[in-house]
Amino acid sequence: MNVYSRFLLGLSVAGTLQLVSCSTQLTNQDQTMTNEQSTPASAPADVHSYARPAEAVAKHLDLDLTVDFDRKALTGQATYLIENKTGTNEIIFDTRNLHIEQVLLGDELEETTFELGEGNKTLGRPLIVHVRPDTKKVTIRYSTSPEAAALQWLNPQQTAGKEHPFLFTQSQAILARTWIPIQDSPGIRITYNAKVKVPQELLAVMSAENPVEKNDSGLYTFAMKQPIPSYLMALSVGDLAFREIGPQTGIYAEPATIEAAAYEFAEMDKMLHAAEKLYGKYRWDRYDLLVLPPSFPFGGMENPRLTFVTPTVLAKDRSLTSLIAHELAHSWSGNLVTNATWNDFWLNEGFTVYFERRIMEELYGKEYADMLNVLGYQDLNNTLDELGRESEDTRLKLDLEGRDPDEGLTDIAYEKGNFFLQNIERAVGRERFDAFVNNYFGTFAFQSTTTDKFLDFLRSELIRGDEALAEKINVEGWVYTPGLPADFVVPTSTRFAEVEGAFRNWQSGKPATELKTQEWSSHEWLHFIRMLPEEMTQQQMAELDKAFNFTNSGNSEVLAAWILHAIRHNYTTADQALETFLTHVGRRKFLVPLYKALIETPEGKEKALAIYAKARPNYHAVSTATLDELLK
């Protein structure tokens, strides 16, 4: 990675640039900027982007695309309003496997020369566009590859309705460059407008102002007036219906799914009001959800105005809606105040998990939020064990130079970040901490920031020279030291204590059918399953399954946890459920542990490879990138 970080500094170390296209002389343009946000000249170098925003930076994007399902390609153009800060003769965009056809300058669309520099598989290649010091507008005509990693093209059989194809994007962390030539760094924010042409029977939606019904032309227009980073660029096209939930909230889903989704997410308005009560007004106008087909690789993606969400949260009992609280919380932490580089990812996710738990506490009480904290602590411990408790990757402030930033998207950022913020809250009290967080969101709204800037803000606005308080907060132990600090406070749950009592009764010989489980939520069931011992007999597995119907559970969290035990204990009764789950669900959180468990034995690996051969076309590239390496 060193050669590419040095490339960012403008040094010619990546080899000779390959000339791809050239054309006519440049002309002077006088196009004014349409947005007021700025990227600081002192923005930290992003080792995962070739862009040099301190020299020349994009400020606004006009995107014009046609969606071609037959070719599995997007074709069109990206027109940028740019700010040339230093009078440089080039502006650099990130690309990966894009076909760049032509680059034009100004309103007169005069052709200019451009080059694609040397790159690599992860970062792609820099698109170096030759401009003049007074150039204000750059238009890039291009098309995507059918293998574009951000784009998931689904045939009708892979959808809920089985009649129409479906497309969705996933741009985080650095995949926006696979469907748009863009300055693909979280430290650079742009506003955008878009025109998207799709087949007449389908509806297009984006991370922007959206239509709520199809039109006869198949042409849709969009506007995102607030500046966003590139990883929040999002597009989806399919047979979609819309259902309003509240004045500011609604749901998009396939017609076959819309009723279930409307029931599951009926409390979206309550969540929005709870969030605003905690940390101020929602700044993005509307908050809608798009329920995607099962191949979506994440639980949710916080695209502004339109969260993309997995159908695996449709549990029919509203038991998994903390995920929606999480994605909603991103409207403040992440979307409003963004990590400037992927080394600072915990600033997005740690704040969001903390905020999510506060929303759930506001709605359902402290005991409910306590359960989420304990489950999060269990996930964190598993990640610490997997990475190694002395691994540098268990620090909050990461060093991902030379690596795919996806390697930093672990529970360290989410849960260790959350517990660090809870530690600060304990040290200063909730009222004072809430005032600080509100101040933080207000001060850095619509900006990107770094760990160092956050810590400076923490010291100036909260610690204020109080050495005893600084010692309690323990920045060094939490942010820069691997593992967990010695004074870490292990979370507890009174409701889980009752689950643990029931588990002990079962271990002592009490029949499973006699355990008092009638009022348990999915969180209690998940805690129970996670306590099951390493060694279990087939009789014990069968008894639990008969009593609680785990193998046929409609709750994805419970089912995935149970199947994990079924694999380890060779409980073949669950084999069909395992295969069905792995071939229909693309959420990486579930896939990786299940495949890892399978390949621990020769027989299991054979089964894993057979299932993967059938299931792989249903997975997004985010998932296959991990699984291809795991199963090779």
C-alpha positions as CSV (number, residue, x, y, z in Angstrom):
1,M,0.0,0.0,0.0
2,N,2.9,2.3,0.5
3,V,3.2,3.1,-3.2
4,Y,-0.4,4.1,-3.3
5,S,-0.3,6.3,-0.3
6,R,2.7,8.0,-1.8
7,F,0.8,8.4,-5.0
8,L,-1.7,10.3,-3.0
9,L,1.1,12.8,-2.2
10,G,1.7,13.2,-5.9
11,L,4.8,11.2,-6.3
12,S,5.4,9.1,-9.4
13,V,6.0,5.7,-7.8
14,A,3.2,3.6,-9.1
15,G,4.7,3.2,-12.5
16,T,4.0,5.0,-15.8
17,L,0.5,6.2,-16.4
18,Q,-1.4,4.5,-19.2
19,L,-2.8,6.9,-21.8
20,V,-6.4,5.9,-22.4
21,S,-8.0,8.7,-24.3
22,C,-7.2,12.2,-25.4
23,S,-8.9,15.1,-27.2
24,T,-9.1,18.8,-27.7
25,Q,-7.9,21.9,-25.9
26,L,-9.5,23.1,-22.6
27,T,-11.7,26.1,-22.3
28,N,-12.4,28.6,-19.6
29,Q,-15.8,28.1,-17.7
30,D,-17.6,30.4,-15.3
31,Q,-20.0,27.9,-13.6
32,T,-20.8,28.8,-10.1
33,M,-21.0,26.3,-7.3
34,T,-24.5,25.3,-6.2
35,N,-23.6,24.1,-2.6
36,E,-21.9,25.7,0.3
37,Q,-20.1,22.9,2.0
38,S,-16.4,22.7,2.0
39,T,-13.7,20.1,2.4
40,P,-11.0,21.4,4.7
41,A,-7.7,21.9,3.1
42,S,-6.2,20.1,6.1
43,A,-8.4,17.0,5.5
44,P,-6.3,13.9,6.5
45,A,-4.9,11.9,3.6
46,D,-7.1,8.9,3.0
47,V,-5.0,5.9,2.1
48,H,-8.0,4.3,0.4
49,S,-8.6,7.0,-2.1
50,Y,-6.5,8.4,-5.0
51,A,-8.3,11.8,-4.7
52,R,-6.4,14.9,-3.6
53,P,-9.2,17.1,-2.2
54,A,-6.8,19.7,-0.9
55,E,-5.9,20.5,-4.5
56,A,-9.1,19.9,-6.5
57,V,-12.4,18.6,-5.0
58,A,-15.8,17.7,-6.3
59,K,-18.7,19.7,-4.7
60,H,-21.8,18.6,-6.5
61,L,-22.8,15.7,-8.8
62,D,-25.4,15.5,-11.6
63,L,-25.8,11.9,-12.4
64,D,-27.6,10.6,-15.5
65,L,-27.9,6.9,-15.8
66,T,-29.8,4.2,-17.8
67,V,-30.2,0.8,-16.1
68,D,-29.8,-2.1,-18.5
69,F,-30.8,-5.4,-16.9
70,D,-29.9,-7.4,-20.0
71,R,-26.3,-6.2,-20.1
72,K,-26.2,-5.9,-16.3
73,A,-24.7,-2.4,-16.7
74,L,-25.3,1.2,-15.9
75,T,-24.5,3.7,-18.7
76,G,-24.5,7.4,-18.7
77,Q,-22.6,10.3,-17.3
78,A,-21.5,11.9,-14.0
79,T,-21.1,15.7,-14.2
80,Y,-19.3,17.4,-11.3
81,L,-19.0,21.0,-10.2
82,I,-15.5,21.2,-8.9
83,E,-13.4,23.6,-6.8
84,N,-9.8,23.9,-8.0
85,K,-8.2,25.1,-4.8
86,T,-4.6,25.3,-6.0
87,G,-4.8,26.1,-9.7
88,T,-3.7,22.5,-10.5
89,N,-4.0,21.1,-14.0
90,E,-5.7,17.8,-13.0
91,I,-8.4,16.4,-10.7
92,I,-8.4,12.8,-9.6
93,F,-11.3,10.5,-9.2
94,D,-11.5,6.9,-8.0
95,T,-12.6,4.1,-10.4
96,R,-12.7,0.4,-10.3
97,N,-13.5,-1.7,-13.4
98,L,-15.4,1.2,-15.1
99,H,-15.2,1.9,-18.8
100,I,-14.5,5.6,-19.2
101,E,-15.6,6.6,-22.6
102,Q,-15.1,10.4,-22.7
103,V,-14.4,13.3,-20.4
104,L,-15.7,16.8,-21.2
105,L,-15.2,20.2,-19.6
106,G,-17.6,23.1,-18.9
107,D,-21.1,23.8,-20.2
108,E,-19.8,23.6,-23.8
109,L,-18.7,20.0,-23.2
110,E,-15.3,20.4,-24.7
111,E,-13.4,17.1,-24.8
112,T,-10.3,16.8,-22.6
113,T,-7.6,14.2,-22.1
114,F,-7.6,11.8,-19.2
115,E,-5.6,8.9,-18.0
116,L,-6.2,5.8,-15.9
117,G,-3.2,5.3,-13.6
118,E,-1.8,2.1,-12.1
119,G,-3.9,0.6,-9.4
120,N,-4.7,-2.6,-7.6
121,K,-7.7,-5.0,-7.1
122,T,-8.9,-3.3,-3.9
123,L,-8.5,0.4,-4.8
124,G,-9.1,0.2,-8.5
125,R,-7.4,2.9,-10.6
126,P,-7.1,6.7,-10.4
127,L,-8.9,8.6,-13.2
128,I,-6.7,11.6,-13.8
129,V,-8.6,14.3,-15.7
130,H,-6.7,17.2,-17.2
131,V,-8.3,20.5,-16.4
132,R,-7.4,24.2,-16.4
133,P,-7.0,26.3,-13.3
134,D,-10.4,28.0,-14.0
135,T,-12.3,24.7,-14.8
136,K,-15.6,24.5,-12.9
137,K,-17.4,21.6,-14.4
138,V,-16.2,18.1,-15.5
139,T,-18.5,15.5,-17.2
140,I,-17.4,11.9,-17.3
141,R,-19.2,9.5,-19.7
142,Y,-18.9,5.9,-18.7
143,S,-20.5,2.5,-18.2
144,T,-20.2,-0.1,-15.4
145,S,-19.0,-3.7,-15.6
146,P,-21.4,-6.6,-15.1
147,E,-19.0,-7.6,-12.3
148,A,-19.2,-4.2,-10.5
149,A,-18.8,-5.1,-6.9
150,A,-21.4,-2.6,-5.6
151,L,-24.1,-3.8,-7.9
152,Q,-26.3,-6.8,-7.2
153,W,-28.3,-7.8,-10.2
154,L,-31.1,-10.3,-9.3
155,N,-33.2,-12.4,-11.7
156,P,-36.9,-12.7,-10.9
157,Q,-36.5,-16.0,-9.1
158,Q,-34.2,-14.3,-6.6
159,T,-36.9,-11.8,-5.6
160,A,-40.0,-12.2,-3.4
161,G,-42.4,-11.6,-6.3
162,K,-40.6,-13.9,-8.8
163,E,-41.8,-11.8,-11.8
164,H,-39.3,-8.9,-12.2
165,P,-35.6,-8.4,-11.9
166,F,-34.1,-6.3,-9.1
167,L,-31.0,-4.2,-8.6
168,F,-29.5,-2.6,-5.5
169,T,-26.2,-1.0,-4.7
170,Q,-23.9,-1.3,-1.7
171,S,-21.3,1.4,-1.7
172,Q,-19.7,1.1,1.8
173,A,-16.8,1.1,2.3
174,I,-15.1,1.9,-1.1
175,L,-17.4,0.3,-3.6
176,A,-19.0,3.5,-4.9
177,R,-16.1,3.7,-7.3
178,T,-17.4,0.5,-9.0
179,W,-20.6,2.2,-10.2
180,I,-19.7,5.9,-10.3
181,P,-16.3,7.6,-11.1
182,I,-16.1,9.5,-7.8
183,Q,-13.8,10.9,-5.2
184,D,-14.5,7.9,-3.0
185,S,-13.4,9.0,0.5
186,P,-15.7,9.5,3.5
187,G,-13.8,12.8,4.1
188,I,-15.3,14.3,0.9
189,R,-19.0,15.3,0.8
190,I,-21.1,16.2,-2.2
191,T,-24.7,17.1,-2.9
192,Y,-26.3,15.5,-5.9
193,N,-29.1,15.4,-8.4
194,A,-29.9,12.3,-10.6
195,K,-31.9,11.1,-13.5
196,V,-32.3,7.4,-13.8
197,K,-34.1,5.5,-16.7
198,V,-35.4,2.1,-15.9
199,P,-37.8,-0.4,-17.5
200,Q,-41.3,0.9,-17.4
201,E,-42.7,-1.8,-15.0
202,L,-40.1,-0.9,-12.3
203,L,-39.5,1.9,-9.8
204,A,-36.2,3.5,-9.0
205,V,-35.3,4.9,-5.6
206,M,-32.1,6.5,-4.3
207,S,-30.5,8.0,-1.2
208,A,-32.4,11.2,-2.0
209,E,-35.9,12.7,-2.4
210,N,-37.9,9.7,-3.8
211,P,-41.0,9.0,-5.8
212,V,-43.7,6.9,-4.1
213,E,-45.2,5.3,-7.2
214,K,-44.3,4.2,-10.7
215,N,-44.8,6.4,-13.8
216,D,-45.4,5.6,-17.4
217,S,-42.0,6.8,-18.7
218,G,-39.6,4.8,-16.4
219,L,-37.6,8.0,-15.9
220,Y,-37.1,9.2,-12.3
221,T,-35.4,12.3,-10.9
222,F,-33.8,12.7,-7.5
223,A,-32.3,15.4,-5.4
224,M,-30.0,15.2,-2.3
225,K,-29.6,18.7,-1.0
226,Q,-27.5,17.9,2.0
227,P,-23.9,17.0,1.4
228,I,-23.1,13.3,1.8
229,P,-19.9,11.1,1.5
230,S,-19.6,8.8,-1.5
231,Y,-20.3,5.6,0.5
232,L,-23.9,6.8,1.0
233,M,-24.6,7.0,-2.7
234,A,-27.3,4.4,-3.2
235,L,-29.7,3.2,-6.0
236,S,-32.2,0.4,-6.1
237,V,-34.6,-0.6,-9.0
238,G,-37.4,-3.2,-8.7
239,D,-41.1,-3.9,-8.5
240,L,-41.6,-1.7,-5.5
241,A,-44.6,-0.5,-3.6
242,F,-44.7,2.3,-0.9
243,R,-46.6,2.3,2.4
244,E,-46.7,5.4,4.6
245,I,-46.1,4.9,8.3
246,G,-46.1,8.4,9.6
247,P,-45.8,12.0,8.4
248,Q,-42.0,11.6,7.8
249,T,-41.7,7.8,7.6
250,G,-42.6,5.1,5.1
251,I,-41.6,1.7,3.7
252,Y,-40.7,0.6,0.2
253,A,-40.8,-3.2,-0.5
254,E,-41.9,-5.7,-3.1
255,P,-45.7,-6.0,-3.2
256,A,-45.3,-9.6,-1.8
257,T,-43.5,-8.2,1.2
258,I,-45.1,-4.8,1.9
259,E,-47.8,-6.0,4.3
260,A,-45.3,-7.9,6.5
261,A,-42.9,-4.9,6.4
262,A,-45.6,-2.4,7.3
263,Y,-46.5,-4.5,10.4
264,E,-42.9,-5.1,11.4
265,F,-41.8,-1.5,11.2
266,A,-45.0,0.2,12.5
267,E,-43.1,1.9,15.3
268,M,-40.7,3.8,13.0
269,D,-42.4,7.1,14.0
270,K,-42.0,6.4,17.7
271,M,-38.3,5.7,17.1
272,L,-37.8,8.9,15.2
273,H,-39.4,11.0,17.9
274,A,-37.4,9.2,20.6
275,A,-34.2,9.9,18.7
276,E,-35.1,13.6,18.3
277,K,-35.8,13.8,22.0
278,L,-32.3,12.7,22.8
279,Y,-30.1,14.4,20.2
280,G,-32.1,17.1,18.3
281,K,-34.0,17.5,15.2
282,Y,-33.8,15.0,12.3
283,R,-31.9,16.9,9.6
284,W,-32.8,14.8,6.5
285,D,-36.5,15.6,6.0
286,R,-37.9,12.0,5.5
287,Y,-36.8,8.7,7.0
288,D,-38.0,5.8,4.8
289,L,-37.0,2.1,4.6
290,L,-36.4,-0.1,1.6
291,V,-36.8,-3.8,2.3
292,L,-34.4,-5.6,-0.1
293,P,-34.3,-9.2,-1.3
294,P,-32.5,-11.7,1.0
295,S,-29.1,-11.4,-0.8
296,F,-28.4,-8.0,0.8
297,P,-25.1,-8.6,2.7
298,F,-25.8,-6.4,5.8
299,G,-28.5,-6.0,8.4
300,G,-29.0,-2.5,7.1
301,M,-27.3,0.3,5.3
302,E,-28.0,3.8,6.5
303,N,-28.3,5.5,3.1
304,P,-29.7,9.0,3.9
305,R,-33.5,9.3,3.7
306,L,-33.7,5.6,2.6
307,T,-32.2,2.9,4.8
308,F,-31.7,-0.3,2.9
309,V,-32.7,-3.2,5.2
310,T,-32.5,-7.0,5.1
311,P,-35.7,-9.0,5.1
312,T,-34.1,-11.2,7.8
313,V,-35.5,-8.7,10.4
314,L,-39.1,-9.6,9.4
315,A,-39.7,-11.8,12.4
316,K,-43.4,-11.2,12.5
317,D,-43.2,-10.1,16.1
318,R,-41.2,-6.8,15.9
319,S,-38.5,-8.4,17.9
320,L,-35.5,-7.4,15.8
321,T,-36.4,-3.7,15.2
322,S,-33.4,-2.6,17.2
323,L,-31.6,-2.8,13.8
324,I,-33.9,0.0,12.6
325,A,-33.1,2.1,15.7
326,H,-29.4,1.5,14.7
327,E,-29.8,2.7,11.2
328,L,-32.0,5.6,12.3
329,A,-29.3,6.6,14.8
330,H,-26.8,6.8,11.8
331,S,-28.8,9.9,10.7
332,W,-26.8,11.7,13.3
333,S,-23.6,9.6,13.8
334,G,-22.2,8.7,10.4
335,N,-24.5,10.6,8.0
336,L,-24.5,13.9,9.8
337,V,-21.0,13.6,11.4
338,T,-18.9,11.2,9.4
339,N,-15.6,9.4,10.0
340,A,-13.0,11.2,7.8
341,T,-11.1,7.9,7.0
342,W,-11.9,4.2,7.5
343,N,-9.2,4.2,10.3
344,D,-11.8,6.3,12.3
345,F,-14.7,3.9,11.6
346,W,-15.6,3.6,15.3
347,L,-16.7,7.3,15.2
348,N,-19.6,6.1,13.0
349,E,-20.5,2.8,14.6
350,G,-19.6,3.3,18.3
351,F,-21.8,6.4,18.5
352,T,-24.5,4.7,16.6
353,V,-24.6,1.6,18.8
354,Y,-24.6,3.8,21.9
355,F,-27.5,5.9,20.4
356,E,-29.4,2.8,19.3
357,R,-29.4,1.5,22.8
358,R,-30.5,4.8,24.1
359,I,-33.5,4.8,21.7
360,M,-34.4,1.3,22.7
361,E,-34.2,2.3,26.4
362,E,-36.4,5.3,25.7
363,L,-39.0,3.1,24.0
364,Y,-38.9,-0.1,26.0
365,G,-37.1,0.6,29.2
366,K,-33.6,0.0,30.7
367,E,-34.0,-3.8,31.2
368,Y,-34.5,-4.1,27.4
369,A,-31.5,-2.1,26.6
370,D,-29.4,-4.0,29.1
371,M,-30.1,-7.2,27.2
372,L,-28.8,-5.6,24.0
373,N,-25.7,-4.5,25.9
374,V,-25.0,-8.1,27.1
375,L,-25.5,-9.6,23.7
376,G,-23.2,-6.9,22.3
377,Y,-20.6,-7.8,24.9
378,Q,-20.8,-11.4,23.9
379,D,-20.3,-10.5,20.2
380,L,-17.3,-8.3,21.2
381,N,-15.7,-11.1,23.2
382,N,-16.1,-13.4,20.2
383,T,-14.4,-10.9,18.0
384,L,-11.6,-10.3,20.5
385,D,-11.0,-14.1,20.7
386,E,-11.0,-14.3,16.9
387,L,-8.7,-11.4,16.2
388,G,-6.5,-12.0,19.3
389,R,-6.8,-9.8,22.3
390,E,-3.4,-8.2,21.7
391,S,-4.1,-7.6,18.0
392,E,-3.7,-4.0,16.8
393,D,-7.0,-4.5,15.1
394,T,-8.7,-4.4,18.5
395,R,-7.9,-0.8,19.0
396,L,-10.5,1.8,18.2
397,K,-8.1,3.9,16.1
398,L,-7.1,1.6,13.3
399,D,-4.3,1.4,10.8
400,L,-5.7,-0.1,7.6
401,E,-3.1,1.1,5.2
402,G,-2.5,-1.5,2.4
403,R,-5.6,-3.4,3.4
404,D,-9.3,-3.5,2.3
405,P,-11.1,-1.2,4.7
406,D,-13.8,-3.9,5.1
407,E,-11.3,-5.6,7.4
408,G,-12.0,-2.9,9.9
409,L,-15.8,-3.3,9.9
410,T,-15.8,-5.5,13.0
411,D,-17.5,-5.5,16.4
412,I,-14.5,-3.6,17.7
413,A,-15.8,-0.4,16.1
414,Y,-19.4,-1.1,17.1
415,E,-19.3,-2.6,20.6
416,K,-15.9,-1.4,22.0
417,G,-16.8,2.1,20.7
418,N,-20.2,1.9,22.4
419,F,-18.7,0.8,25.7
420,F,-16.1,3.5,25.5
421,L,-18.9,6.1,25.2
422,Q,-20.8,4.4,28.1
423,N,-17.7,4.7,30.1
424,I,-17.6,8.4,29.5
425,E,-21.3,8.7,30.4
426,R,-20.6,6.9,33.7
427,A,-17.7,9.2,34.4
428,V,-19.6,12.5,33.9
429,G,-23.2,11.5,34.3
430,R,-25.9,11.1,31.6
431,E,-27.1,14.7,31.6
432,R,-23.7,16.2,31.1
433,F,-22.8,13.5,28.5
434,D,-26.0,14.1,26.5
435,A,-25.2,17.9,26.4
436,F,-21.7,17.0,25.2
437,V,-23.0,14.7,22.4
438,N,-25.6,17.3,21.3
439,N,-22.8,19.8,21.1
440,Y,-20.6,17.4,19.1
441,F,-23.4,16.7,16.6
442,G,-24.1,20.4,16.3
443,T,-20.5,21.5,15.9
444,F,-19.5,18.9,13.3
445,A,-22.9,18.7,11.4
446,F,-22.4,17.8,7.7
447,Q,-18.7,17.4,8.2
448,S,-16.2,14.6,8.4
449,T,-14.0,14.3,11.4
450,T,-11.2,12.1,12.8
451,T,-10.4,10.4,16.1
452,D,-7.9,13.0,16.9
453,K,-10.4,15.8,16.4
454,F,-13.0,14.1,18.4
455,L,-10.5,13.6,21.3
456,D,-9.5,17.2,21.1
457,F,-13.2,18.1,21.3
458,L,-13.7,15.7,24.3
459,R,-10.7,17.3,26.1
460,S,-11.8,20.9,25.5
461,E,-15.6,20.5,26.0
462,L,-15.9,17.8,28.6
463,I,-12.6,17.0,30.4
464,R,-11.5,20.6,30.6
465,G,-8.2,19.9,32.4
466,D,-9.8,17.7,35.1
467,E,-7.0,15.1,35.5
468,A,-9.1,12.8,37.7
469,L,-11.9,12.8,35.1
470,A,-9.3,12.2,32.3
471,E,-8.1,9.2,34.3
472,K,-11.6,7.8,34.6
473,I,-12.3,8.2,30.9
474,N,-9.0,6.6,30.0
475,V,-8.6,7.6,26.4
476,E,-5.3,5.7,26.0
477,G,-6.7,2.5,27.3
478,W,-9.8,2.6,25.1
479,V,-8.7,4.2,21.9
480,Y,-5.1,3.3,21.4
481,T,-4.6,0.0,23.4
482,P,-5.6,-3.4,22.1
483,G,-8.3,-5.4,23.9
484,L,-10.4,-4.0,26.8
485,P,-9.2,-1.8,29.6
486,A,-8.6,-3.4,33.0
487,D,-11.4,-1.3,34.5
488,F,-14.0,-2.4,31.9
489,V,-17.4,-2.7,33.5
490,V,-19.1,-6.0,32.3
491,P,-22.7,-5.3,31.4
492,T,-25.5,-7.3,33.2
493,S,-29.1,-8.0,32.7
494,T,-31.8,-8.9,35.2
495,R,-33.9,-10.5,32.4
496,F,-31.0,-12.6,31.3
497,A,-30.4,-13.7,34.9
498,E,-33.8,-15.3,34.7
499,V,-32.8,-17.0,31.5
500,E,-29.7,-18.3,33.1
501,G,-31.7,-19.7,35.9
502,A,-33.9,-21.6,33.5
503,F,-30.9,-22.9,31.7
504,R,-29.4,-24.2,34.9
505,N,-32.7,-25.9,35.7
506,W,-32.6,-27.6,32.3
507,Q,-29.0,-28.7,32.9
508,S,-30.0,-30.1,36.2
509,G,-32.6,-32.4,34.5
510,K,-35.8,-30.3,34.4
511,P,-37.6,-31.1,31.1
512,A,-37.4,-28.3,28.5
513,T,-41.2,-28.2,28.2
514,E,-41.4,-27.2,31.9
515,L,-39.2,-24.1,31.6
516,K,-40.9,-20.8,32.0
517,T,-40.2,-19.3,28.6
518,Q,-43.6,-17.9,27.6
519,E,-42.7,-14.2,27.9
520,W,-39.2,-14.5,26.4
521,S,-38.2,-12.1,23.6
522,S,-35.9,-13.1,20.8
523,H,-33.0,-11.6,22.8
524,E,-33.7,-14.1,25.7
525,W,-33.9,-17.0,23.3
526,L,-30.6,-15.9,21.7
527,H,-29.0,-15.7,25.1
528,F,-30.3,-19.2,26.0
529,I,-29.0,-20.8,22.8
530,R,-25.6,-19.1,23.2
531,M,-25.3,-20.8,26.7
532,L,-25.7,-24.3,25.3
533,P,-22.6,-26.4,26.1
534,E,-19.8,-27.4,23.7
535,E,-20.8,-31.1,24.3
536,M,-24.4,-32.1,23.8
537,T,-26.1,-35.4,23.0
538,Q,-28.4,-35.9,20.1
539,Q,-31.1,-36.6,22.7
540,Q,-30.6,-33.2,24.3
541,M,-30.6,-31.4,20.9
542,A,-33.8,-33.2,19.9
543,E,-35.5,-32.4,23.2
544,L,-34.8,-28.7,22.9
545,D,-35.9,-28.7,19.3
546,K,-39.1,-30.5,20.0
547,A,-39.9,-28.2,22.9
548,F,-39.0,-24.9,21.2
549,N,-39.1,-25.7,17.5
550,F,-35.8,-24.0,16.9
551,T,-35.1,-25.7,13.5
552,N,-38.3,-24.1,12.1
553,S,-37.9,-20.7,13.8
554,G,-39.0,-17.7,11.7
555,N,-36.6,-15.5,13.6
556,S,-33.3,-15.4,11.7
557,E,-31.2,-14.5,14.8
558,V,-32.5,-17.5,16.7
559,L,-32.4,-19.8,13.8
560,A,-28.8,-18.9,12.9
561,A,-27.6,-19.4,16.5
562,W,-29.4,-22.8,16.6
563,I,-28.0,-24.0,13.3
564,L,-24.5,-23.2,14.5
565,H,-25.0,-25.7,17.3
566,A,-26.6,-28.2,14.9
567,I,-23.5,-28.1,12.8
568,R,-21.2,-28.6,15.7
569,H,-23.2,-31.5,17.1
570,N,-24.0,-33.1,13.8
571,Y,-27.7,-32.7,14.4
572,T,-28.8,-33.8,10.9
573,T,-32.4,-33.0,11.6
574,A,-31.5,-29.4,10.9
575,D,-29.6,-30.1,7.6
576,Q,-32.4,-29.0,5.4
577,A,-32.9,-25.8,7.4
578,L,-29.2,-25.1,7.1
579,E,-29.2,-25.5,3.3
580,T,-32.3,-23.4,2.9
581,F,-30.9,-20.7,5.1
582,L,-27.6,-20.5,3.4
583,T,-29.1,-20.5,-0.1
584,H,-31.7,-17.8,0.7
585,V,-29.9,-15.5,3.1
586,G,-27.0,-13.3,2.0
587,R,-26.3,-11.5,5.2
588,R,-22.6,-11.8,5.9
589,K,-23.1,-11.7,9.7
590,F,-24.9,-15.1,9.5
591,L,-23.0,-16.7,6.6
592,V,-19.4,-16.4,7.9
593,P,-19.9,-18.2,11.2
594,L,-22.0,-21.0,9.6
595,Y,-19.5,-21.7,6.8
596,K,-16.6,-21.5,9.3
597,A,-18.3,-24.1,11.5
598,L,-19.0,-26.4,8.5
599,I,-15.4,-26.4,7.3
600,E,-14.0,-27.5,10.6
601,T,-14.5,-31.2,9.5
602,P,-13.8,-32.9,6.2
603,E,-17.5,-33.9,5.9
604,G,-18.7,-30.5,6.8
605,K,-16.3,-28.8,4.3
606,E,-17.7,-31.1,1.5
607,K,-21.2,-30.0,2.5
608,A,-20.2,-26.3,2.6
609,L,-18.7,-26.4,-0.8
610,A,-21.8,-28.1,-2.3
611,I,-24.1,-25.5,-0.7
612,Y,-21.9,-22.6,-1.7
613,A,-21.8,-23.7,-5.3
614,K,-25.6,-23.3,-5.4
615,A,-25.8,-20.3,-3.1
616,R,-23.0,-18.1,-4.4
617,P,-25.1,-16.5,-7.2
618,N,-27.5,-15.3,-4.5
619,Y,-24.8,-13.4,-2.5
620,H,-23.5,-9.9,-2.9
621,A,-19.9,-9.3,-3.7
622,V,-19.3,-8.0,-0.2
623,S,-20.2,-11.5,1.1
624,T,-18.5,-13.5,-1.7
625,A,-15.2,-11.6,-1.2
626,T,-15.0,-13.0,2.3
627,L,-16.4,-16.5,1.5
628,D,-14.3,-17.1,-1.6
629,E,-11.2,-16.7,0.6
630,L,-12.7,-18.8,3.4
631,L,-13.7,-21.7,1.2
632,K,-10.8,-21.8,-1.3
